[in-house]
């Protein structure tokens, strides 16, 4: 699961973030320890700690001395806000620029997005059957 092309500590932070966003880690839930991450992914505990501490610095996690790390209240909302903004910059803005270049109106773009959603739902149902 670890991607050698990206810093491991960032991947650890992203794994925790994904669990929070997906609801697998609720607010005030305890996060696996750095030693647990280190053993599971066979990495140095200091590397795992660097990823966890990054989230502490961002206010996503907090430390309870002698107990461990916990998900902060409001962490999911904070992550969702950040990810929505990243989604906007990474996907929506380039999509809007390309649509303007091609002369696609807002209405046409909305129709395309709606069609894409319908096509995706249809293909997901096909796979499930």
LUMMIVEX-641693 format. One record per residue (C-alpha): residue number from 1; x, y, z; residue in three letters. Coordinates in nm, 4 decimals. Example, Ala and Ser with C-alpha at 12.3 -4.5 7.8 and 13.67 -1.06 7.14 Angstrom:
2
+-----+----------+----------+----------+-----+
:   i :        u :        v :        w :  aa :
+-----+----------+----------+----------+-----+
:   1 :   1.2300 :  -0.4500 :   0.7800 : Ala :
:   2 :   1.3670 :  -0.1060 :   0.7140 : Ser :
+-----+----------+----------+----------+-----+
//
This chain:
129
+-----+----------+----------+----------+-----+
:   i :        u :        v :        w :  aa :
+-----+----------+----------+----------+-----+
:   1 :   0.0000 :   0.0000 :   0.0000 : Unk :
:   2 :   0.2990 :   0.2307 :   0.0459 : Unk :
:   3 :   0.3962 :   0.4139 :  -0.2733 : Unk :
:   4 :   0.7746 :   0.4436 :  -0.3011 : Unk :
:   5 :   0.7492 :   0.7534 :  -0.5218 : Unk :
:   6 :   0.6041 :   0.9746 :  -0.2453 : Unk :
:   7 :   0.7240 :   1.0500 :   0.1084 : Unk :
:   8 :   0.5979 :   0.7783 :   0.3432 : Unk :
:   9 :   0.5154 :   1.0197 :   0.6264 : Unk :
:  10 :   0.2779 :   1.2065 :   0.3924 : Unk :
:  11 :   0.1100 :   0.8795 :   0.2978 : Unk :
:  12 :   0.0581 :   0.7948 :   0.6658 : Unk :
:  13 :  -0.1031 :   1.1358 :   0.7187 : Unk :
:  14 :  -0.3240 :   1.0805 :   0.4114 : Unk :
:  15 :  -0.4311 :   0.7365 :   0.5350 : Unk :
:  16 :  -0.5463 :   0.8877 :   0.8625 : Unk :
:  17 :  -0.7155 :   1.1777 :   0.6818 : Unk :
:  18 :  -0.8993 :   0.9347 :   0.4526 : Unk :
:  19 :  -1.0209 :   0.7342 :   0.7520 : Unk :
:  20 :  -1.1531 :   1.0529 :   0.9110 : Unk :
:  21 :  -1.3248 :   1.1724 :   0.5922 : Unk :
:  22 :  -1.4738 :   0.8258 :   0.5285 : Unk :
:  23 :  -1.6011 :   0.8049 :   0.8850 : Unk :
:  24 :  -1.3852 :   0.5086 :   0.9841 : Unk :
:  25 :  -1.2249 :   0.7337 :   1.2472 : Unk :
:  26 :  -1.4842 :   0.9456 :   1.4276 : Unk :
:  27 :  -1.4107 :   1.2653 :   1.6143 : Unk :
:  28 :  -1.2590 :   1.1901 :   1.9538 : Unk :
:  29 :  -1.1645 :   0.8371 :   1.8383 : Unk :
:  30 :  -0.8164 :   0.7121 :   1.9162 : Unk :
:  31 :  -0.5795 :   0.6802 :   1.6208 : Unk :
:  32 :  -0.3461 :   0.3799 :   1.5874 : Unk :
:  33 :  -0.0101 :   0.4456 :   1.7506 : Unk :
:  34 :   0.3018 :   0.5258 :   1.5541 : Unk :
:  35 :   0.4391 :   0.1858 :   1.6577 : Unk :
:  36 :   0.1292 :   0.0159 :   1.5152 : Unk :
:  37 :   0.1722 :   0.2034 :   1.1863 : Unk :
:  38 :   0.5432 :   0.1194 :   1.1848 : Unk :
:  39 :   0.4821 :  -0.2511 :   1.2437 : Unk :
:  40 :   0.1956 :  -0.2775 :   0.9933 : Unk :
:  41 :   0.3751 :  -0.0939 :   0.7106 : Unk :
:  42 :   0.7241 :  -0.2072 :   0.8135 : Unk :
:  43 :   0.8580 :   0.1446 :   0.8404 : Unk :
:  44 :   1.0596 :   0.3359 :   1.0971 : Unk :
:  45 :   0.8442 :   0.4570 :   1.3906 : Unk :
:  46 :   0.9979 :   0.8041 :   1.3471 : Unk :
:  47 :   0.8589 :   0.8162 :   0.9932 : Unk :
:  48 :   0.5119 :   0.7233 :   1.1154 : Unk :
:  49 :   0.5439 :   0.9826 :   1.3929 : Unk :
:  50 :   0.6313 :   1.2504 :   1.1397 : Unk :
:  51 :   0.3043 :   1.1827 :   0.9535 : Unk :
:  52 :   0.0977 :   1.1808 :   1.2715 : Unk :
:  53 :   0.2666 :   1.4957 :   1.4054 : Unk :
:  54 :   0.1911 :   1.6737 :   1.0800 : Unk :
:  55 :  -0.1791 :   1.6215 :   1.1532 : Unk :
:  56 :  -0.1282 :   1.7387 :   1.5120 : Unk :
:  57 :   0.0307 :   2.0587 :   1.3780 : Unk :
:  58 :  -0.2744 :   2.1092 :   1.1509 : Unk :
:  59 :  -0.5188 :   2.0591 :   1.4385 : Unk :
:  60 :  -0.6621 :   1.7369 :   1.2921 : Unk :
:  61 :  -0.5289 :   1.5223 :   1.5775 : Unk :
:  62 :  -0.4405 :   1.6003 :   1.9363 : Unk :
:  63 :  -0.2286 :   1.4220 :   2.1967 : Unk :
:  64 :  -0.3464 :   1.2886 :   2.5293 : Unk :
:  65 :  -0.0260 :   1.2504 :   2.7234 : Unk :
:  66 :   0.0414 :   0.8876 :   2.8075 : Unk :
:  67 :  -0.2655 :   0.7655 :   2.6189 : Unk :
:  68 :  -0.2179 :   0.8412 :   2.2494 : Unk :
:  69 :  -0.3477 :   1.0457 :   1.9600 : Unk :
:  70 :  -0.7125 :   1.1318 :   1.9028 : Unk :
:  71 :  -0.9191 :   1.2880 :   1.6257 : Unk :
:  72 :  -0.9973 :   1.6498 :   1.7096 : Unk :
:  73 :  -1.3503 :   1.7831 :   1.7201 : Unk :
:  74 :  -1.4237 :   1.9469 :   1.3849 : Unk :
:  75 :  -1.1446 :   1.7557 :   1.2080 : Unk :
:  76 :  -1.3747 :   1.5983 :   0.9484 : Unk :
:  77 :  -1.5313 :   1.9344 :   0.8582 : Unk :
:  78 :  -1.1842 :   2.0917 :   0.8354 : Unk :
:  79 :  -1.0615 :   1.8145 :   0.6053 : Unk :
:  80 :  -1.3755 :   1.8271 :   0.3922 : Unk :
:  81 :  -1.3394 :   2.2049 :   0.3482 : Unk :
:  82 :  -0.9744 :   2.1687 :   0.2502 : Unk :
:  83 :  -1.0445 :   1.8837 :   0.0084 : Unk :
:  84 :  -1.3324 :   2.0709 :  -0.1544 : Unk :
:  85 :  -1.1020 :   2.3659 :  -0.2163 : Unk :
:  86 :  -0.8320 :   2.1342 :  -0.3560 : Unk :
:  87 :  -1.0963 :   1.9689 :  -0.5780 : Unk :
:  88 :  -1.2010 :   2.3094 :  -0.7058 : Unk :
:  89 :  -0.8441 :   2.4125 :  -0.7911 : Unk :
:  90 :  -0.7344 :   2.0751 :  -0.9272 : Unk :
:  91 :  -1.0409 :   1.9741 :  -1.1272 : Unk :
:  92 :  -1.3105 :   2.2400 :  -1.1575 : Unk :
:  93 :  -1.0936 :   2.5319 :  -1.2649 : Unk :
:  94 :  -0.9126 :   2.3354 :  -1.5402 : Unk :
:  95 :  -1.2454 :   2.1889 :  -1.6529 : Unk :
:  96 :  -1.4015 :   2.5361 :  -1.6746 : Unk :
:  97 :  -1.0993 :   2.6700 :  -1.8681 : Unk :
:  98 :  -1.1158 :   2.3852 :  -2.1195 : Unk :
:  99 :  -1.4924 :   2.4237 :  -2.1563 : Unk :
: 100 :  -1.4477 :   2.7952 :  -2.2366 : Unk :
: 101 :  -1.1818 :   2.7099 :  -2.4980 : Unk :
: 102 :  -1.4214 :   2.4658 :  -2.6624 : Unk :
: 103 :  -1.7162 :   2.7041 :  -2.6509 : Unk :
: 104 :  -1.9122 :   2.4845 :  -2.4111 : Unk :
: 105 :  -2.1744 :   2.6842 :  -2.2230 : Unk :
: 106 :  -2.2446 :   2.6460 :  -1.8520 : Unk :
: 107 :  -2.5708 :   2.4730 :  -1.9370 : Unk :
: 108 :  -2.3994 :   2.2287 :  -2.1724 : Unk :
: 109 :  -2.1335 :   2.1581 :  -1.9116 : Unk :
: 110 :  -2.4010 :   2.0950 :  -1.6484 : Unk :
: 111 :  -2.5720 :   1.8525 :  -1.8882 : Unk :
: 112 :  -2.2424 :   1.6725 :  -1.9492 : Unk :
: 113 :  -2.1829 :   1.6393 :  -1.5747 : Unk :
: 114 :  -2.5338 :   1.5080 :  -1.5271 : Unk :
: 115 :  -2.4829 :   1.2589 :  -1.8103 : Unk :
: 116 :  -2.1537 :   1.1506 :  -1.6570 : Unk :
: 117 :  -2.3230 :   1.0871 :  -1.3234 : Unk :
: 118 :  -2.5947 :   0.8790 :  -1.4926 : Unk :
: 119 :  -2.3370 :   0.6832 :  -1.6935 : Unk :
: 120 :  -2.1344 :   0.6161 :  -1.3767 : Unk :
: 121 :  -2.4390 :   0.4940 :  -1.1841 : Unk :
: 122 :  -2.5373 :   0.2666 :  -1.4722 : Unk :
: 123 :  -2.1915 :   0.1129 :  -1.5003 : Unk :
: 124 :  -2.1703 :   0.0656 :  -1.1203 : Unk :
: 125 :  -2.5024 :  -0.1217 :  -1.1237 : Unk :
: 126 :  -2.3780 :  -0.3405 :  -1.4097 : Unk :
: 127 :  -2.0641 :  -0.4324 :  -1.2166 : Unk :
: 128 :  -2.2662 :  -0.5101 :  -0.9010 : Unk :
: 129 :  -2.4893 :  -0.7552 :  -1.0864 : Unk :
+-----+----------+----------+----------+-----+
//
